[in-house]
Amino acid sequence: MTTSHRTDLTVRTIPDADLDQAVDLTALAFHLKLDGKGRAQQSEVLRGALRIGAYDDRTLAGMAAAHRLRIAVPGGQLPVAALDFVCVAATHRRRGALRELLAEFWRHCAAERLPLACLWASESAIYGRFGFGAATEAYRLEIDSGRPLRLRIAPDDRPLRLLDPADAPAVLGAFHEEQLSAGAGRFSRDAAWWRRHVLGLEDADDDEDDYGPLRVVVLGAAGEHPGGYALYRTRGADGHAPGAVDVQELAAASAPAAAALWTYLAGIDLTSTVHAFARPVDDPLLQFAADRDQVRVTRQEPCLWLRLVDVGAALTARSWAAPVDVVLDVRDAALPANDGRFRLTVGRPGTAASWTPTTDTADIALDVRELGACYLGGMPLRRLVQAGLVTERTPGAVRRLDAAWETERLPFTAEDY
């Protein structure tokens, strides 16, 4: 527990007895209308999370919560504190509450040995100040499905079948976990996470838009290991808008499997548009689509923001594509253990990396925010040098480090928890 001299707020763990206050604060901050069931669900989600509150006497004026998850990183998985419910009451803004909440949050991460933290930033200008970098990006895609989807490859010819969403965790769970090794940025899921955060099976209210219920289509016969799946909803045509398909998630083990799923989605009767909220920047669809006028990128945006809470633990836990030996001068105003000069040494691929303090001259100088942006392999360091955000002091050092943390696939995160 800490008391901020700047704010006169006491920052401490939120006990279960104050969960009603926490739900009230989130409803106030995020403009939510919560009925009895909705309140109960919010309370249950918070009950299982790490919760930190900023109190004005006994009144909860600000809070930050985090889900304890595992995230795919190059070569494996690491525990991550996935920040959520970050808010401060309008009556207590501009008093340093967020900074104090995050300072306490870093202490909890250290105590629980969580080397990474992440979040989805609704206001991206805020979180860079606290060391978060945009580690994954995504495209929004739109397919003109008023005509058959033209492809340059033959789709996988295995059967497609619709699955009851309640059965999806059991059928698709193992496939999803296998796919974590294909690219960094995705979260491991247990059955409860599937139900609540992916499938929305415990949502309090029906969707307020015009789309119907969630559908699950699977590639492969019953009893066969899936080749892929898609989660989607549909909307019929009306006088104001054409029929459309809203793709919430699509995962495939191969390009032909992905082609089969996209062909199915683009061929649903009484629809003429397919929208995908988030797709990888290196999505194979963009290459095997025969007509790029039919498959359009409508937006590119950052998705997951990543913070290296323990830089040494994070860098030595991931795999590397090439040997490198560089000295990094890291700036981290919030976490002094990360601040300073360190030597990163990586041998041949498959061997462990080392991270040791040093007084040697730095080859590269950068902020911890830039390390977060590059960590999963999605952002080449040279682009940050070109932007004036990273300084290369030894010629060639950036090129060598870029080669070392390059990944075969770009990282991707579509799961807005």
N, C-alpha and C positions, 0 to 999 in steps of 0.2 A: 504494500500500500504506500502511495506517495501523496504528498500535499503540495500543490503548485503554489509558489509564492506569487506568481504572476496572476493566477486566476482565483485563488482562494477556493478552489475546487479540490475535493479529495478524490483521488483516483485509486480504485480498488476493484477486486473481483466482484461481479454481480452475483449475489446468492440466489438460490431458487425462490426465496421468499419475495424477491423483487422482480420476478419474471413478468408480472402484470404491468409494472412500471416500464419494463423494457419493451413490451408489446405496444403499450401506449405511445412510447417515444418513437418507435419505428413508424407507427401509423401516422403520427403527427409529422414526422420529417419527410416521409415518402408519400404522403397524401393517400393513404390507404383507407378503404372502407371495409372494416372487418366485422363480420357477424360472429355469433358464438362459436361456430365451427372454425371460422377463419382465425379467430383469436387462439383457439386451442391448438391449431396447427402451427401457428407462429411460435407459440410458447413451447411446443414440443421440439421444433427445430432448434430454438435457442437453448433448450435444456441440455442438448447433447453437444453444444459448442463451447469453446473457450470464450468467456464473457468478461469484458472489462468495462467499468462504468466510471463516469466523472460525476461526482455527487456535489450538489449544493446543499449542505446540511444533509437531510435524508432524501432529498429529491434528486432523481436521476436526470441529469441535464445533458449527458452525452454518453455515447457507448461505441464500442467496437467488439465484434464477435468474430470468431474464426472456426471453420470446420477443419478438423484434423484429417487430412487426406494424404494420398500418395500420388505423385505425379511422375509421368514418364520423362526421364532425362536421357541423353545419349548414353546408351549402354546399360540402362537399368531403370530403377525407380528410387525416389527419395521421398521422405515425409515432407509435407508442406502445410503451412498454416494458411488456409484460404480465407482471407478477410471478407467479411460480410456485415451488413447492418451498421456500417460506419455512419454515424450521424451525431449532430449537436443541435440541441433545441435553439430556435431562432432567438430566444431571450438570452442565450449564453454564447453567442458567436463573438468572434474577435477577442477572445479572452485566453487563447492558447490551449483550449481544451483538447483539440485534435492532436497537437504535438505531445501533450502529456499522456493522452491515451495510447499513442503509438510508442512512446518511451516505455510505458509499462508493458505494452505488448511485446516489445523486443526482449524484455526481461523474462517474460513467460516462454518465449521461443527458445531462449538460451537454456532455461530450466528444463524444458521438455525435449531438448536436442532437436529442434526443428531448424534445419539449415536454410530453408527457403520460406518465403512468404509470397503470396500472390493475391491479385484482386482484379475485378473488372471495374474500370474507372468510368463512372458516369461524368466526372469532371477531371479530365486527364491533366489539366494544368496543376492540380493540387499535388498529385502523388509523386511526381518527379522530385519534388523537394525532399521527400522522405526516402529517396534511393530506389524507387521503383522504375524500371525501364520496360518499354513495350517489347515483349519477348516473342509474341506471335502476332501475325497479321492474317486477315481473311478477306476473301472476295464475297460480295453478294452477287449472285448469278440470277439471270432470267432466261428462260427458254421459251421461244415461240413454239408452242405445241399445237398450234392450229393446223399444222401439217406434220407428217411423220418425221421423227428425229432422224436425221441422216448422220451416219457414223462411218468412219474409215476402217473400223475393225468389226469382226463378227462377235456378237454378244455370246456370253456363256449360255449354253442351251439347256441347262438344268431347269427343272420346274420352279415356278414362283408360287408361294402360298401366303395367304393372310394368316396372321397369328393373333390370338387374343392377347392384348397388351399385358394382361395379368400373368401370362405365361412367358413373356419376353425375358425376364431375368434368368430363368432356368435354361432357356433355349439359347440365348445370345450371350450370356455372361462369359463363358469360356472363350468364345470367339473375340469378344471385345478385349479381354485381357491379352490374348495373343497379339492383337493389333497394336498394343502399346509399344511393342518392340519395333514397329514399322516407322514410328516417328515420335519425337518428343512433344510434350505439351498437353497430352491427354491425361485424364485422371483415372485411376483404378476405381472400380465400383463394386460395392457389395449389393445384396438384394434390396436393402432398404433405400440405398441411394438411387438405384434404378427406379424404384417405385415412386419415390417422393420427388426427386429432382430431375429425372430424365423423362419418365412416362407420365408424371402428374396424376398418378392414380389416387392420390390423397388430397387433390385440390378441393377447396371448399366450395367453389362456385363453378358453374358452367362458364365456358369462354364467352366473353361479351362481344366478340367479333362475329363475323358471318361464317366462320369456318366450322366444320363439323368436328367430331371426336378424332382423337389420335388413332391412326392406323399403323400397323406394323406389317411390312411385307418382307419375306425371307426368301433368299435364293437357296434352293436345295430341298429335297424331299424330306418328309418327316422321318426322324431317326438318323438322317445324314448330317454330317458336320456342315454348318452353314458356309456358303461362299460369300455371303454378304447380307445386308439388310438395309432397310430404309424406314424411318419414322416420318409420317407425313399426315397432313390434314387436307381436306378439300372444301371448296366453296362452289356452289352452283351459280350459274349466270343469273343476273337480274337486270333491271333496266338501267343500272348505273355502272356495273362492272362485269367483265366476262368471267366465266368459270375459271377457277385457278387451283393449283396444287401448291401447298406450302410445305417444303421439305425441311424438316427440323434436324434430321441427322441421316447421313448415308455413309456406310462403311463397307468396303469390299476388299477381298483378298487379292484381287487381280484386276487389270484393266478390263478383260472380257466380263468379269462379274459386275464391275461398275457399269459397263455398257448395258448389261441386261436390266439392271435396276433403273437406270435413267430412261431406257426405252419404255419400260413399264410405266414410269411416272409420267412421261410425256404422252403416253397413249391412253390415259384415263378418259373415258367418255365424258362429254359435256364440259370439258375444260379446254382452254386454249393458251394457258400460260402456266409455267412452272417457276416458282420463286424458291431460291435457296438462300436463307439468311446468312449462313457462314460456310464457306468452302475454302480448302487450302489454296494458297497462292499457286502451288504447283499441282493443282487438281488435274489428273489425266484427261478428264472430260474436255478441257480446253485444247488438248492436242488431238484427241481422236474424234472430236466433232467435225463432220465434213464441211459444215457451213458455219463460220464464226459469226455471221449475221444472225443466225438462229440461236446461238448461245452467246449471251452478252454479259460482260462484267459491268454491273451498274454502280459498284462502289468498292473501294478498298479501304480498310480501317484497322487500327490496332485492336487486338482482342485481349489476351492475357498480359497483365503487367506483373513483372517478377522482381523480387527483392532478394539479394543474397544476404541473408542474416549472418551466416557464418561463411565468409568467402572461402577460407581454406578448406572447410569440410565439403562445400559444394563443388569446388574445382577438382578436388582429389577423388570425388565419388563418381564423376562422369567419365565416359570413355573418350579417347582422343584418336584422331585419324592419322596423325603424323607426329614425329618427335619435335620437341621445341624446348628451348631453354632461354627464358626471358625474365628480366626484372621489371615488375610492375610497380609504379608509384600510385597507390590507390588512395583516393580521398573519400572519407566517410565521416561526415560531421556528427552523425547520430550514434555510431557504434565504433568507439575508439579501437577495439581489438582488430578491426578491419583496416584501420587507417595506417598508412606507412608504406615502406618499400618491402616487397616480397619477391623471392625468386620462385618462379613456376618452372618445374623441370618435368618433362614427359619423355619417356623412352619410346621404344617401338610400340605400335598399337597392341593393346592387350595388357600392357604393364601399368602399374600404378604410378600416378603422378605424385610429386611432392610440392609442398608450399611452405617455404621457410622465410622468416624475417632476414633481412640483409641490409648492410650499409653500402652495398655496391651501387654504382651509378645506374639509374633507371633507364630502361630501353623504351618504355611507354608510360605515359602519365594519363590517368583517366579517373573519372568519378565512379563510385560503386553503381550508380544508375546505368552507366554504359556497360558495365559487366553484366548487369541483369538483362539488358537488351540482347547481348551477344551470347549469353550462357547456353541457350538451347540450340544454337546453330542457325538461327534465322536471320541475324543481322551481321553482315561482315564488318569487322572493325574498321576497315579502310573507308567505308562510307561515313563513319563517325569522324574519322580524321578529315575527310573532305568537308564535313560540316563544321569543322573547327571545334569539335567537342572532345577530341582525343589528340594528344600530342605524341608524335613519334620522335624519339630522341636518338635512336639508333637506326639508320637506314636499313630497311629490310625486315625489321622486327615485326611490324604489323603484318606483312605478307606471311611470315612464318607462323604467327599465331593464328591467322585466318585459316591457313592450311591445316592446322592442328585441330581446331574445333569445328571444322566443316562436317556436315552430316549429309547422308545420302538423300534424305527427304527433309523438306523444310518443316519446322515445328508447326503444330496446328492445335488450336483450342476452339471448340464450338460450344462448350458446356458453360453457359452463363448461369452459374449456381445462384 
